[in-house]
Amino acid sequence: MSDPVLLRRVKAFIDARLADPELTPEQVAVANHVSTRQLYRLFETEGTTVARWIRDRRLERCRRDLIADGVGVGVGVVGARWGMPDSSYFSRVFRQTYGCPPREYRRAAGVG
């Protein structure tokens, strides 16, 4: 199933709510008047799942803020800001995605 208009609408809905740690694929489906299965099929056309897309968007926002905020804002605060309040989970998935922990990423970027 490929519906580019629906996909754009769903992605915009998700982006507007990334900071909500309670955001789930089920909430996304209900808010966009589609079944959870339809939502998952929609993201299959993107080569991902809706949960992974949410996580990846959150990580990208965190990556950006780690550099923009400087060392004045703790790594855990940055993760929580984007819906990842468990700092150990945030650090683990950040490392898996970007190859280093958030603090090291920040240092490598010349911040702190």
N, C-alpha and C positions, 0 to 999 in steps of 0.2 A: 504494500500500500504506500503510495507516494502522494502526499497532499502538501505541497510546499506552503500554501497559505496557512493551513492548520499548524504545520511545523513551526513556521515563523511566530505564530500567535502563542504556541506553547513555550517556545524558547523565550519570548518576551515576558511571559508570565513567570517563568522560572527566574530569569535575570532580575526581575523586580522583587523577588522574594529570597534571593540567595542567603541573606543574613538570617533567615529563620531556620534554626537548627531542627525544627519539626517538619520541615518541608519534605514530603514523601511523593513518590510517583502516584500513589492513590489520590492524594490531594490535588495533584496536577491534573489527573484524569477527570476527577469530579468537577473541578473549576472550569475545565475546558469542554465539558459535556461529551466526553468519550469514555469508552471502557478502558480499564487498565491494559487489557490485551491489545486494544487498538493503539494505545499510546506506545506500548513496547514495540509493536510492529512499525510504527511511525519512525522510531529511533533506529530500528534495524536498518532502514534505508540509509542511515548515516554511519552505519558500521559500529554502533555503540548501543548502550542501554540508556534509558532515561536516568537511572541512578548514577551511572558513571558520568553522564554528561553533566549532571548537577555537581558531582564531586569535582570534576575537571574544571568547571567554571569557577567554583569556589577556590580551588587551588590557584588558578590564574589570577584571581583578584588578590589573593593572599600574596602571591609572588610579587605582584605590582606594588602592593602596600608595604611589603618588607623593605623595599628600596625607598619608596616615597616617604615613609614615616620616619626613616632613620632609626637610630638606636633608642630614641626617646619612648618608643612604644614597644612593649614586650612582644615576643613571638607569639605567646599564648593569647594575648589580646588581639593580635591580628587574626589569628585563626578563629577566635570566638566571634569577631566582627563579621565574619563571612560564614557563619553557621557551623563552625567546627569547634565547639567549646571544649572538647577533650584534647588537651595539648599533646598528649602522647600519641593519640591517633593522628592528629594533624601533622606532627613531626614525622611519623612513620610514612604516611602516604605522600607527604611532600618529598621525602628522601627517595621513595620509590619512583616518583614522577620526574624529579629534577636531578637526581643523582647525588644529592647532599642534603644534610639537615637544613632547616630554615636559617639558623644562626650562621652557619657556614656560608650559605648562599648570600646572606646579607653582607658578610665580611668580604666575600669574593667580589661583590659588586662595588666594593669600596666604601661601604657604609659601616661605620664603627670600627 
